[in-house]
Amino acid sequence: MESKWLEDFISLAETHSFSRSAELRHVTQPAFSRRIQSLEAWLGADLIDRTSYPTRLTAAGEVFYEQAMEMLGQINNARALMRGKRPTALSTVDFAVPHTLSLTYMPRWIRMLENDFGPLSTRLIALNVHDAVMAMIDGGCDLLLCYHHPRQPVQLDTSRYDMLTLGTEVLRAYSHCSKAGVPDYMFPGKADEPLPFLSYTSNAYLGRMVELILADVKKPLYLEKRYETDMAEGLKMMALEGHGVAFLPESAVTREVKLKHLARADGNSPEWEAAMEIRLYRERPTPQRPGKPVVERLWNYLVQQPSKKLK
């Protein structure tokens, strides 16, 4: 059994909707349903009454819901206990970071941070945005680094969590280009000759950001989806091979644009881009949960520093 099956089941028990829970868990509905079925097969009992709408639990599901909550609590407590027993646990800062930021922003930010703050022992947990936020809520990390946009907000209780804005990230369309920097594909495309589109999956955070961009454009865009993944790095590699247009975070393509391997496909128009904040969160210390001293020192340092642009 996998712990994520328990999290899936608890979500379904609370939302009473496969589609809503799949959205919250950032997986497709078929994949979510398979995970619930895997849990039922492992238990040897039906947990969900699939003859009713909204979805409701069977009698066995009602009993198991309490057990699932207790099991997850025990797993989280055991993890916290074991981490506390690691010799380096109190001196290591655990970060939960979405995959894209873990590959682009995080390495350069840590380098800049260590130049001023000093050597820092860190542990990186790379996840999708939803699971990174859940790691913060469940106590699985000390700090959460993630994107934020007013129309795709990270919803954390402001009375429980502190937040710092570290910078901004712009999401734009890029294409493979010639040695002169001329893109192979340029917006808006043509109705009879749509541009090959390299897309995020609908459950990816950046995928939802692209949907906002496309919903707001005043001029029609002619795109034909050719490829789909939830990883920005995967879209970048496809764009570099000339397979089409991809919306990519600016920090992910800085080097490729400089070397003229990629170029903006939007004609430098701000109409087809979106700016996101890069935010850092921590759980606010309390007498009962004071947190690690190194995290407190780092946070206080960051609060006092003016924002610096990464180079």
N, C-alpha and C positions, 0 to 999 in steps of 0.2 A: 504494500500500500504506500502511496505517496502522500505527503502532507498537503500538497496542493489539492488533492481530491477532497480532503476535509474542508479546506477553504472554499472550494467550489460548492460543496454541499451546503455549507453554512450560508453562503451568499444566496443560493437558490431558496433555501428555507426562509430567508428574510425578504427576498424580492418577489417570490411566487411567480417568477418569470424566467424561462430559459434564455430568451433573447436579451433581457435586461441584464441578467447575471453574466452572460457571455460578453456583453459590452463592458461591464464593470471589470471583468477578469481579463479583458483584452485578448480574447481568443474568439475564433469563429464559433457560431452556434453548433455546427456539427461536431467540432472538436470538444466543445464544452459538454455536449450530450454524451459523447464517448467516454469522457472522464467520469461523469456521473454513473454511467453504466459499468465502468470498470470498478468503481467503488461498490456498487451493488453486487457485482459478480464476486468481488473479494469477500464481502460480508455474507453472501448467500441469501440476501433478502431484498425485496423491493422497497425502496425508500420513498419513491415518488408515485403518487396516484396520477397516472397519465390520462385518466378518463375525465378529469375535471378541469375546469378553467375558471379563475386562475389556478395555476399549479398549486397543489397542496401535498403535504406529506402523508404517507401511510401511517398506520399505528406504529409500525417498526421504525419509520422515519422520525416520528415524534420522540421515540425513546432514544434513537441514535443521535438526534440533534444535541441533547444534553451531553452525551458521551463525547461527541465530536468537539464540542466547546472545551470540555475538560481535557481531552487529549491534546488539543492544540496548545492549551495553557501549559500543560506539562512539558510539551516539546519546547516551547519558548523559554520556560523556566530552566529546563536542562541546558539549553543553549547558553543562556545568560550565565548559569553556574559554571559551565565548562570554560566559557570565555574569561570569566573572572579568575579561573585557576591558571590560565596561561601566564607565564612569567612576564610577557610583554603586553598583557591585556590593558593595563592601566596607562601605559605609555604609548599605545598605538591608537591612532584616530581611524575609526571605521567609517568609510564613505559608502553610501548607496548612490549610484550614478547611472542614469540611462546610457545605453550602449554608445550612442553618438558622442555625447559629451565625454565619456570615458576614453574615447580614442582621439578626440580633437582638443577640447578645452582643458581637460583635467591635467594632462602631462605638462603643458606649458604654464598653467596656473600654479601647479605645485613647484615648478622650477622658480618662478618669480617669487612665490611665497617664501621659499627657503632662502632666497638671496637676502631677504629682509628679516623674516621671523627667525630663521635658523633651521638646522636639520630637523626633519619631521618624519616620524615613523607612521606610515599609513597602510591601510588595508582597503582595497577597492572591491566592492560588490557591484558588478555590472548587471543591470536588469532593464526591463522595459519601464516606462514611466510609472505605470500603475503599481508594479511590484516594488519599485524603488520607494514610492510613497508609503506602501504598506510596510516596508522594512523599517521606515521611520516610526510609523504608528505602533508596530509590534515590538519596538525596542531592539531591532536587529542591526542598527547602525547608530553612530554618533551624530553624523551630519548627512544631510540629503542635498545633493547638487542636482538641479533640474531646470528645465525650461518652464516659463510661465507666460501665458497670454490672457488678456481679459476675457476673451471668448472661449478659451480652453484653460481655465484656471486650475491650479493645484489647490485643492480645498483642504486646508489644514486649519484647525481651530486656533485662532490668533491668541486666545487666552492661554493656550498650552505650548505653542511653538513660537520661537523667535525667527525672524527672517532678515536676510541681508540681500540686496541686489548687487551682484558683482559686475554685471555688464549687460550687453545686449548681443543678440545673434540675429542675423537677417537670413531668412529663407528665400532663395531665388532659384530661377531656372538656369541650368547650365547644359552645354552641349560640347562634344568634341569639336576642336577647331583646327584650322590650318596653322602653319608656322607663322603666318602673319596675324594670327589671332582672330580670324574670321570664323564664326561658328558654322558648323555643318547644318544646323537647324535653327530657324529663327521664328519667333512668335510673330503673327498669330497663326501661321499656316493657312491652308486653303481648304474649302469645303470638299473639293474633289481630290485633294492631296493632303490629308491630315498628317500632322507630325507624329512620328513614333514616340509614344509616351512611356517613360519608365516610372512606374507608380509605386507608392507605398501601399501596404495592405490597409484596409479601412480601420482596423483596430489599433494601428500605430499612431502615436501622438503626432508625429510629423505628417502622417497621412491626413489626420483631421485638420491640421493647419493648411495643408494644400487644398483641401475641400473648401475651407473658408476663403482662400485666395481666389479660387476658381468661381465661387459663388458671388463674389463681389465685383468681378471684372465687368466693365461696361462694354468692351468690345468682345465679340465672340472669339473664342479660341478653338482651333480645330486640332484635336488630339485623338490619337488612336492608341489605346493601351496595348503595349507589346510585352511588358514584363512587370512583375509585381513581387515585392519583398517588403519585410518590415524593417530592414536594415539600410540606413543611409549609405554605409560603406559599400554595400552590395550594389546600390544604384549608381554610386560614383564609378565603380569598376566597369559597369555596363556602359555608362556614358563615355568613359575613357576609350572604350573599344568602338565607339561610334554607333551604338545601338539606338540612340535616341536622346530625348530631352528629359532631364531629371531635376526636380526641385531639391536643392541641397543646402545645408547650413554653410554660411560663408567660411566658418572656421575649418570646415572639412575639406575645402578646395583651395585654400590660400596658396599653397605651393603649386598646385596644378595650374592655377590661373597665371601665376607669375611665370611659370615655364612655358606658357601658351600651349598647354595640353587640353585645357578646358576654357571656354569663354561663356559669358552671359548670353543666354538665348532670348532675353526679353528686350533687347534694344536699349538697355540701361533705363527702362521705364520703371518708376516706383509702383506703377499700377499692379504689377504682377509679383509683388514681394510682400513679406510680412516680417515685422520685427518682434522678436520675443525677448523677454528678460531672462537672464541667467541668474537663478536665485539659489541661495544657500539657507537651509533650515536646520534648526536644532530644537530638541525638546527643552523648554525652559527649566532650569534647575530648581529643585525644591528641596527642603530639608530631608524629605523622604527619599528623593532621587536626585542627589547632588550632581551626578555625572562625573566624568573624568577630569582631573585637574588640568591635564594638557588641553582638553577641549575648551575649558573655560578660559585658559590663557590665550589660546588661538582665537577664540571668538572675541574676546576683549581687544585683542590686537586688530582684528579685522574691522571692528566697529570704529576704531580710531583712525583707520587709514582711508585716505581719499581713493576713489575708484581709479584703477590703473588699467590702461588698455594693453592687452597682450600683444607682444610682437613676435 
